[in-house]
Amino acid sequence: MNTILGTKPVPVRYNNGHEESIDVRAVPIRLMPRLSSAYLTHDEGTLIELYTGKKPEWSDALTPESIETVLAAGEEMNRGPFGAYAARTVARSRFLGSLSETPAPDPKTKG
């Protein structure tokens, strides 16, 4: 399967036997905080929602095998972008932490 324009076609099967191809996407930057939270809480339903852009209850109708397929494709598509996002957030947290370690200037002293 080729990745085209930030999406990857993935075949899925529903519990009722219906099959189709859906697009798994690279999660947009504005949704990275939700993706991070879903990873940390192991919330696979939210991961699938973010990877597909489908409604939250959509994944309830998938077979267990299709759930695995969508999760694997989503993790593959988002590994690089999410890794970069995570590195930036760690660096930002370190920067913010360093600010609290710097003593505030004493307003009584002129400098």
C-alpha positions, -999 to 999 in steps of 0.1 A, spaced: 0 0 0 13 34 -9 9 65 12 -6 93 -8 -12 129 4 -10 119 41 -34 90 39 -31 53 34 -59 30 22 -66 2 46 -91 -27 41 -115 -32 70 -143 -57 78 -173 -50 99 -189 -74 124 -218 -77 99 -194 -90 72 -193 -59 51 -159 -50 38 -145 -17 24 -113 3 22 -109 33 45 -82 60 47 -59 61 77 -43 95 79 -14 114 94 -30 132 124 -30 170 120 -8 190 143 -38 206 161 -48 171 172 -14 159 185 -23 167 221 -53 144 219 -31 118 202 -6 121 230 -33 116 256 -47 86 238 -13 70 236 -7 76 273 -41 62 284 -40 33 259 -74 46 245 -76 26 213 -110 39 204 -97 75 204 -66 64 185 -88 49 157 -110 80 157 -79 102 153 -63 80 126 -94 78 105 -114 110 112 -144 88 118 -170 92 146 -160 77 179 -185 49 177 -175 38 142 -147 15 155 -173 -4 176 -185 -21 144 -151 -34 133 -138 -69 137 -109 -74 161 -86 -81 131 -96 -48 115 -90 -29 147 -55 -43 147 -50 -33 111 -62 2 116 -41 7 147 -9 -7 130 -14 15 100 -21 46 121 10 40 143 31 36 112 17 68 96 22 88 127 54 75 142 76 102 126 53 132 130 44 122 166 80 116 175 89 151 163 60 166 182 69 146 214 106 158 211 94 194 208 71 191 239 99 176 259 123 204 249 96 230 257 90 215 291 127 216 298 128 252 287 98 261 310 114 242 339 146 262 334 127 294 338 114 285 372 150 277 383 162 312 373 157 336 403 134 365 396 151 399 397 150 417 430 128 448 424 148 467 452 180 465 433 186 487 403 204 469 375 
